[in-house]
Amino acid sequence: MTPTVWTYLIVCPLVLLAGFVDSVAGGGGIISLPAYLLAGIPVKLAAGTNKLANGCGTALAAFKYAKSGNVDWSCAIPAAVFSLAGSTLGTSLAVYLRDEVLKFIILAALPIAALILFFIRKTESGKPEKPRNKVILYSALIGFGIGCYDGLIGPGTGTFLTMAFALVLNFTLLKSSGCARMANLASNIASLVVYLSHGDVMFSVGIPAIACSMLGNWLGSRFAIRGGSPKIRLVMFAVLGLLFVKTALELFGVIDF
Protein backbone atom coordinates (compact mmCIF):
# COMPACT_ATOMS: atom_id res chain seq x y z
CA MET A 1 0.00 0.00 0.00
CA THR A 2 0.99 3.64 -0.47
CA PRO A 3 0.75 5.73 2.71
CA THR A 4 -1.24 8.96 2.63
CA VAL A 5 -1.14 12.01 4.85
CA TRP A 6 -3.90 10.39 6.93
CA THR A 7 -1.67 7.39 7.54
CA TYR A 8 0.88 9.61 9.25
CA LEU A 9 -1.74 11.69 11.09
CA ILE A 10 -3.12 8.50 12.64
CA VAL A 11 0.11 6.62 13.27
CA CYS A 12 2.55 9.28 14.47
CA PRO A 13 0.65 10.78 17.45
CA LEU A 14 -0.45 7.36 18.71
CA VAL A 15 3.04 5.89 18.36
CA LEU A 16 4.41 8.83 20.34
CA LEU A 17 1.84 8.19 23.08
CA ALA A 18 2.62 4.46 22.99
CA GLY A 19 6.34 5.16 23.38
CA PHE A 20 5.65 7.32 26.42
CA VAL A 21 3.49 4.64 28.06
CA ASP A 22 5.86 1.81 27.15
CA SER A 23 8.93 3.49 28.62
CA VAL A 24 7.14 4.15 31.91
CA ALA A 25 5.20 0.97 32.52
CA GLY A 26 5.27 -1.27 29.45
CA GLY A 27 2.20 -2.11 27.41
CA GLY A 28 2.68 0.51 24.70
CA GLY A 29 1.87 -2.05 22.02
CA ILE A 30 -1.75 -1.90 23.16
CA ILE A 31 -1.79 1.58 21.62
CA SER A 32 0.73 1.40 18.78
CA LEU A 33 -0.32 -1.78 16.97
CA PRO A 34 -3.99 -0.72 16.64
CA ALA A 35 -2.72 2.63 15.31
CA TYR A 36 -1.15 0.95 12.28
CA LEU A 37 -4.24 -1.16 11.70
CA LEU A 38 -6.54 1.87 11.98
CA ALA A 39 -4.39 3.54 9.32
CA GLY A 40 -5.18 0.65 6.97
CA ILE A 41 -1.81 -1.10 7.07
CA PRO A 42 -2.07 -4.91 6.62
CA VAL A 43 -1.59 -7.01 9.75
CA LYS A 44 1.85 -8.48 9.03
CA LEU A 45 3.27 -5.15 7.84
CA ALA A 46 1.71 -3.46 10.87
CA ALA A 47 3.32 -5.94 13.26
CA GLY A 48 6.74 -5.68 11.64
CA THR A 49 6.68 -1.89 11.41
CA ASN A 50 5.51 -1.73 15.01
CA LYS A 51 8.51 -3.82 16.10
CA LEU A 52 10.88 -1.55 14.15
CA ALA A 53 9.62 1.65 15.77
CA ASN A 54 9.14 0.14 19.23
CA GLY A 55 12.58 -1.46 19.17
CA CYS A 56 14.30 1.87 18.47
CA GLY A 57 12.21 3.63 21.10
CA THR A 58 12.87 0.94 23.68
CA ALA A 59 16.61 1.16 22.99
CA LEU A 60 16.55 4.87 23.81
CA ALA A 61 14.52 4.31 26.97
CA ALA A 62 16.83 1.48 28.05
CA PHE A 63 19.83 3.78 27.56
CA LYS A 64 18.27 6.51 29.70
CA TYR A 65 17.42 4.09 32.50
CA ALA A 66 20.94 2.65 32.39
CA LYS A 67 22.53 6.10 32.36
CA SER A 68 20.49 7.11 35.42
CA GLY A 69 21.67 3.99 37.30
CA ASN A 70 18.25 2.34 37.35
CA VAL A 71 19.23 -0.94 35.69
CA ASP A 72 20.47 -3.90 37.73
CA TRP A 73 22.53 -5.84 35.20
CA SER A 74 22.51 -9.05 37.25
CA CYS A 75 18.74 -8.95 36.73
CA ALA A 76 18.47 -7.48 33.24
CA ILE A 77 20.89 -9.82 31.43
CA PRO A 78 19.52 -13.22 32.60
CA ALA A 79 15.95 -11.94 32.23
CA ALA A 80 16.64 -10.89 28.64
CA VAL A 81 18.35 -14.16 27.70
CA PHE A 82 15.70 -16.42 29.22
CA SER A 83 12.79 -14.31 27.96
CA LEU A 84 13.94 -15.14 24.43
CA ALA A 85 13.84 -18.86 25.24
CA GLY A 86 10.46 -18.52 26.94
CA SER A 87 9.02 -16.54 24.04
CA THR A 88 10.09 -19.27 21.62
CA LEU A 89 8.33 -21.90 23.72
CA GLY A 90 5.23 -19.76 24.16
CA THR A 91 4.96 -19.13 20.44
CA SER A 92 5.15 -22.89 19.83
CA LEU A 93 2.37 -23.55 22.38
CA ALA A 94 0.11 -20.82 21.03
CA VAL A 95 -0.88 -22.87 18.00
CA TYR A 96 -2.52 -25.46 20.27
CA LEU A 97 -4.80 -23.03 22.14
CA ARG A 98 -7.88 -21.26 20.82
CA ASP A 99 -7.71 -17.47 20.74
CA GLU A 100 -10.79 -17.20 22.98
CA VAL A 101 -9.11 -19.32 25.66
CA LEU A 102 -6.08 -17.03 25.69
CA LYS A 103 -8.29 -13.96 26.03
CA PHE A 104 -10.21 -15.49 28.93
CA ILE A 105 -6.85 -16.13 30.61
CA ILE A 106 -5.96 -12.45 30.24
CA LEU A 107 -9.34 -11.29 31.62
CA ALA A 108 -8.94 -13.54 34.64
CA ALA A 109 -5.32 -12.50 35.25
CA LEU A 110 -5.66 -8.72 34.98
CA PRO A 111 -7.70 -8.06 38.17
CA ILE A 112 -5.21 -10.24 40.04
CA ALA A 113 -2.37 -8.21 38.52
CA ALA A 114 -4.03 -4.98 39.68
CA LEU A 115 -4.27 -6.33 43.24
CA ILE A 116 -0.62 -7.37 43.13
CA LEU A 117 0.34 -3.89 41.93
CA PHE A 118 -1.54 -2.39 44.87
CA PHE A 119 0.23 -4.85 47.20
CA ILE A 120 3.63 -3.81 45.79
CA ARG A 121 2.99 -0.27 47.08
CA LYS A 122 2.86 -1.67 50.60
CA THR A 123 6.08 -3.68 50.34
CA GLU A 124 8.59 -2.19 47.90
CA SER A 125 10.12 0.32 50.32
CA GLY A 126 10.23 -1.96 53.34
CA LYS A 127 12.21 -5.04 52.29
CA PRO A 128 15.88 -5.40 51.33
CA GLU A 129 16.72 -6.54 47.80
CA LYS A 130 17.56 -10.20 47.29
CA PRO A 131 21.21 -11.41 47.30
CA ARG A 132 22.94 -11.34 43.89
CA ASN A 133 22.81 -15.11 43.35
CA LYS A 134 19.06 -15.13 43.96
CA VAL A 135 18.57 -12.07 41.76
CA ILE A 136 20.21 -13.93 38.85
CA LEU A 137 18.17 -17.10 39.41
CA TYR A 138 14.83 -15.38 39.93
CA SER A 139 15.41 -13.01 37.02
CA ALA A 140 16.04 -15.95 34.71
CA LEU A 141 12.85 -17.67 35.92
CA ILE A 142 10.82 -14.46 35.56
CA GLY A 143 12.25 -13.84 32.11
CA PHE A 144 11.43 -17.37 31.00
CA GLY A 145 7.91 -17.38 32.47
CA ILE A 146 6.86 -13.98 31.17
CA GLY A 147 8.69 -14.70 27.92
CA CYS A 148 6.34 -17.68 27.53
CA TYR A 149 3.43 -15.32 28.12
CA ASP A 150 4.84 -12.96 25.49
CA GLY A 151 5.01 -15.72 22.90
CA LEU A 152 1.69 -17.21 23.93
CA ILE A 153 -0.41 -14.06 24.39
CA GLY A 154 1.75 -10.93 24.25
CA PRO A 155 0.08 -7.68 25.38
CA GLY A 156 1.36 -6.13 28.60
CA THR A 157 4.60 -8.12 28.77
CA GLY A 158 6.67 -5.13 29.91
CA THR A 159 4.13 -4.31 32.60
CA PHE A 160 4.19 -7.85 33.98
CA LEU A 161 8.00 -7.92 33.94
CA THR A 162 8.10 -4.69 35.93
CA MET A 163 5.62 -6.02 38.48
CA ALA A 164 7.46 -9.34 38.83
CA PHE A 165 10.84 -7.72 39.44
CA ALA A 166 9.30 -5.46 42.09
CA LEU A 167 7.38 -8.21 43.84
CA VAL A 168 9.93 -11.04 43.72
CA LEU A 169 13.22 -9.15 43.90
CA ASN A 170 11.99 -6.28 46.13
CA PHE A 171 13.17 -3.71 43.57
CA THR A 172 11.51 -0.31 43.39
CA LEU A 173 9.18 0.11 40.44
CA LEU A 174 11.71 2.52 38.93
CA LYS A 175 14.55 -0.04 38.94
CA SER A 176 12.11 -2.77 37.89
CA SER A 177 11.02 -0.67 34.92
CA GLY A 178 14.64 -0.16 33.88
CA CYS A 179 15.33 -3.91 33.96
CA ALA A 180 12.11 -4.61 32.07
CA ARG A 181 13.13 -2.24 29.28
CA MET A 182 16.35 -4.21 28.81
CA ALA A 183 14.49 -7.52 28.61
CA ASN A 184 11.97 -5.99 26.20
CA LEU A 185 14.76 -4.66 24.02
CA ALA A 186 16.19 -8.16 23.58
CA SER A 187 12.84 -9.64 22.58
CA ASN A 188 12.11 -6.72 20.22
CA ILE A 189 15.41 -7.24 18.42
CA ALA A 190 14.77 -10.96 18.00
CA SER A 191 11.26 -10.35 16.63
CA LEU A 192 12.44 -7.56 14.33
CA VAL A 193 15.06 -9.82 12.75
CA VAL A 194 12.32 -12.29 11.84
CA TYR A 195 10.05 -9.60 10.38
CA LEU A 196 12.92 -8.07 8.37
CA SER A 197 13.87 -11.46 6.95
CA HIS A 198 10.33 -11.85 5.63
CA GLY A 199 10.10 -8.29 4.29
CA ASP A 200 7.28 -7.42 6.67
CA VAL A 201 8.44 -3.89 7.54
CA MET A 202 6.97 -0.76 5.90
CA PHE A 203 9.90 1.68 6.03
CA SER A 204 7.95 4.60 4.53
CA VAL A 205 5.81 4.60 7.69
CA GLY A 206 8.35 3.00 10.02
CA ILE A 207 11.01 5.73 9.73
CA PRO A 208 8.76 8.61 10.90
CA ALA A 209 7.27 6.22 13.46
CA ILE A 210 10.79 5.61 14.81
CA ALA A 211 11.19 9.34 15.43
CA CYS A 212 7.82 9.49 17.22
CA SER A 213 8.52 6.37 19.28
CA MET A 214 11.93 7.63 20.34
CA LEU A 215 10.49 11.00 21.35
CA GLY A 216 7.73 9.28 23.32
CA ASN A 217 10.21 6.95 25.02
CA TRP A 218 12.54 9.85 25.84
CA LEU A 219 9.70 11.83 27.41
CA GLY A 220 8.36 8.77 29.23
CA SER A 221 11.67 7.65 30.68
CA ARG A 222 12.37 11.22 31.79
CA PHE A 223 8.92 11.32 33.44
CA ALA A 224 9.51 7.98 35.19
CA ILE A 225 13.06 8.73 36.37
CA ARG A 226 12.04 12.09 37.80
CA GLY A 227 8.74 10.93 39.25
CA GLY A 228 9.87 7.57 40.60
CA SER A 229 7.63 4.68 41.61
CA PRO A 230 4.40 6.66 42.33
CA LYS A 231 4.13 7.94 38.74
CA ILE A 232 5.06 4.55 37.29
CA ARG A 233 2.36 2.91 39.39
CA LEU A 234 -0.33 5.27 38.08
CA VAL A 235 0.60 4.54 34.46
CA MET A 236 0.68 0.80 35.16
CA PHE A 237 -2.85 0.87 36.55
CA ALA A 238 -3.93 2.71 33.38
CA VAL A 239 -2.22 0.08 31.19
CA LEU A 240 -3.88 -2.82 33.05
CA GLY A 241 -7.28 -1.14 32.72
CA LEU A 242 -6.78 -0.44 29.02
CA LEU A 243 -5.66 -4.02 28.38
CA PHE A 244 -8.70 -5.38 30.25
CA VAL A 245 -11.13 -3.24 28.21
CA LYS A 246 -9.40 -4.05 24.90
CA THR A 247 -9.40 -7.80 25.59
CA ALA A 248 -13.06 -7.81 26.66
CA LEU A 249 -14.10 -5.91 23.52
CA GLU A 250 -12.15 -8.34 21.35
CA LEU A 251 -13.65 -11.34 23.12
CA PHE A 252 -17.19 -10.13 22.50
CA GLY A 253 -16.49 -9.18 18.89
CA VAL A 254 -16.78 -5.42 19.27
CA ILE A 255 -13.27 -4.78 17.89
CA ASP A 256 -10.84 -6.97 15.99
CA PHE A 257 -7.37 -5.76 17.06
C-alpha positions in Angstrom: 0.0 0.0 0.0 1.0 3.6 -0.5 0.7 5.7 2.7 -1.2 9.0 2.6 -1.1 12.0 4.8 -3.9 10.4 6.9 -1.7 7.4 7.5 0.9 9.6 9.3 -1.7 11.7 11.1 -3.1 8.5 12.6 0.1 6.6 13.3 2.5 9.3 14.5 0.7 10.8 17.5 -0.5 7.4 18.7 3.0 5.9 18.4 4.4 8.8 20.3 1.8 8.2 23.1 2.6 4.5 23.0 6.3 5.2 23.4 5.6 7.3 26.4 3.5 4.6 28.1 5.9 1.8 27.2 8.9 3.5 28.6 7.1 4.2 31.9 5.2 1.0 32.5 5.3 -1.3 29.4 2.2 -2.1 27.4 2.7 0.5 24.7 1.9 -2.1 22.0 -1.8 -1.9 23.2 -1.8 1.6 21.6 0.7 1.4 18.8 -0.3 -1.8 17.0 -4.0 -0.7 16.6 -2.7 2.6 15.3 -1.1 1.0 12.3 -4.2 -1.2 11.7 -6.5 1.9 12.0 -4.4 3.5 9.3 -5.2 0.6 7.0 -1.8 -1.1 7.1 -2.1 -4.9 6.6 -1.6 -7.0 9.8 1.9 -8.5 9.0 3.3 -5.1 7.8 1.7 -3.5 10.9 3.3 -5.9 13.3 6.7 -5.7 11.6 6.7 -1.9 11.4 5.5 -1.7 15.0 8.5 -3.8 16.1 10.9 -1.6 14.2 9.6 1.6 15.8 9.1 0.1 19.2 12.6 -1.5 19.2 14.3 1.9 18.5 12.2 3.6 21.1 12.9 0.9 23.7 16.6 1.2 23.0 16.6 4.9 23.8 14.5 4.3 27.0 16.8 1.5 28.1 19.8 3.8 27.6 18.3 6.5 29.7 17.4 4.1 32.5 20.9 2.6 32.4 22.5 6.1 32.4 20.5 7.1 35.4 21.7 4.0 37.3 18.3 2.3 37.3 19.2 -0.9 35.7 20.5 -3.9 37.7 22.5 -5.8 35.2 22.5 -9.1 37.2 18.7 -8.9 36.7 18.5 -7.5 33.2 20.9 -9.8 31.4 19.5 -13.2 32.6 15.9 -11.9 32.2 16.6 -10.9 28.6 18.3 -14.2 27.7 15.7 -16.4 29.2 12.8 -14.3 28.0 13.9 -15.1 24.4 13.8 -18.9 25.2 10.5 -18.5 26.9 9.0 -16.5 24.0 10.1 -19.3 21.6 8.3 -21.9 23.7 5.2 -19.8 24.2 5.0 -19.1 20.4 5.1 -22.9 19.8 2.4 -23.6 22.4 0.1 -20.8 21.0 -0.9 -22.9 18.0 -2.5 -25.5 20.3 -4.8 -23.0 22.1 -7.9 -21.3 20.8 -7.7 -17.5 20.7 -10.8 -17.2 23.0 -9.1 -19.3 25.7 -6.1 -17.0 25.7 -8.3 -14.0 26.0 -10.2 -15.5 28.9 -6.8 -16.1 30.6 -6.0 -12.4 30.2 -9.3 -11.3 31.6 -8.9 -13.5 34.6 -5.3 -12.5 35.3 -5.7 -8.7 35.0 -7.7 -8.1 38.2 -5.2 -10.2 40.0 -2.4 -8.2 38.5 -4.0 -5.0 39.7 -4.3 -6.3 43.2 -0.6 -7.4 43.1 0.3 -3.9 41.9 -1.5 -2.4 44.9 0.2 -4.8 47.2 3.6 -3.8 45.8 3.0 -0.3 47.1 2.9 -1.7 50.6 6.1 -3.7 50.3 8.6 -2.2 47.9 10.1 0.3 50.3 10.2 -2.0 53.3 12.2 -5.0 52.3 15.9 -5.4 51.3 16.7 -6.5 47.8 17.6 -10.2 47.3 21.2 -11.4 47.3 22.9 -11.3 43.9 22.8 -15.1 43.3 19.1 -15.1 44.0 18.6 -12.1 41.8 20.2 -13.9 38.9 18.2 -17.1 39.4 14.8 -15.4 39.9 15.4 -13.0 37.0 16.0 -16.0 34.7 12.8 -17.7 35.9 10.8 -14.5 35.6 12.2 -13.8 32.1 11.4 -17.4 31.0 7.9 -17.4 32.5 6.9 -14.0 31.2 8.7 -14.7 27.9 6.3 -17.7 27.5 3.4 -15.3 28.1 4.8 -13.0 25.5 5.0 -15.7 22.9 1.7 -17.2 23.9 -0.4 -14.1 24.4 1.8 -10.9 24.3 0.1 -7.7 25.4 1.4 -6.1 28.6 4.6 -8.1 28.8 6.7 -5.1 29.9 4.1 -4.3 32.6 4.2 -7.8 34.0 8.0 -7.9 33.9 8.1 -4.7 35.9 5.6 -6.0 38.5 7.5 -9.3 38.8 10.8 -7.7 39.4 9.3 -5.5 42.1 7.4 -8.2 43.8 9.9 -11.0 43.7 13.2 -9.1 43.9 12.0 -6.3 46.1 13.2 -3.7 43.6 11.5 -0.3 43.4 9.2 0.1 40.4 11.7 2.5 38.9 14.5 0.0 38.9 12.1 -2.8 37.9 11.0 -0.7 34.9 14.6 -0.2 33.9 15.3 -3.9 34.0 12.1 -4.6 32.1 13.1 -2.2 29.3 16.4 -4.2 28.8 14.5 -7.5 28.6 12.0 -6.0 26.2 14.8 -4.7 24.0 16.2 -8.2 23.6 12.8 -9.6 22.6 12.1 -6.7 20.2 15.4 -7.2 18.4 14.8 -11.0 18.0 11.3 -10.3 16.6 12.4 -7.6 14.3 15.1 -9.8 12.7 12.3 -12.3 11.8 10.1 -9.6 10.4 12.9 -8.1 8.4 13.9 -11.5 7.0 10.3 -11.9 5.6 10.1 -8.3 4.3 7.3 -7.4 6.7 8.4 -3.9 7.5 7.0 -0.8 5.9 9.9 1.7 6.0 8.0 4.6 4.5 5.8 4.6 7.7 8.4 3.0 10.0 11.0 5.7 9.7 8.8 8.6 10.9 7.3 6.2 13.5 10.8 5.6 14.8 11.2 9.3 15.4 7.8 9.5 17.2 8.5 6.4 19.3 11.9 7.6 20.3 10.5 11.0 21.3 7.7 9.3 23.3 10.2 7.0 25.0 12.5 9.9 25.8 9.7 11.8 27.4 8.4 8.8 29.2 11.7 7.6 30.7 12.4 11.2 31.8 8.9 11.3 33.4 9.5 8.0 35.2 13.1 8.7 36.4 12.0 12.1 37.8 8.7 10.9 39.3 9.9 7.6 40.6 7.6 4.7 41.6 4.4 6.7 42.3 4.1 7.9 38.7 5.1 4.6 37.3 2.4 2.9 39.4 -0.3 5.3 38.1 0.6 4.5 34.5 0.7 0.8 35.2 -2.8 0.9 36.5 -3.9 2.7 33.4 -2.2 0.1 31.2 -3.9 -2.8 33.0 -7.3 -1.1 32.7 -6.8 -0.4 29.0 -5.7 -4.0 28.4 -8.7 -5.4 30.3 -11.1 -3.2 28.2 -9.4 -4.0 24.9 -9.4 -7.8 25.6 -13.1 -7.8 26.7 -14.1 -5.9 23.5 -12.1 -8.3 21.4 -13.7 -11.3 23.1 -17.2 -10.1 22.5 -16.5 -9.2 18.9 -16.8 -5.4 19.3 -13.3 -4.8 17.9 -10.8 -7.0 16.0 -7.4 -5.8 17.1 
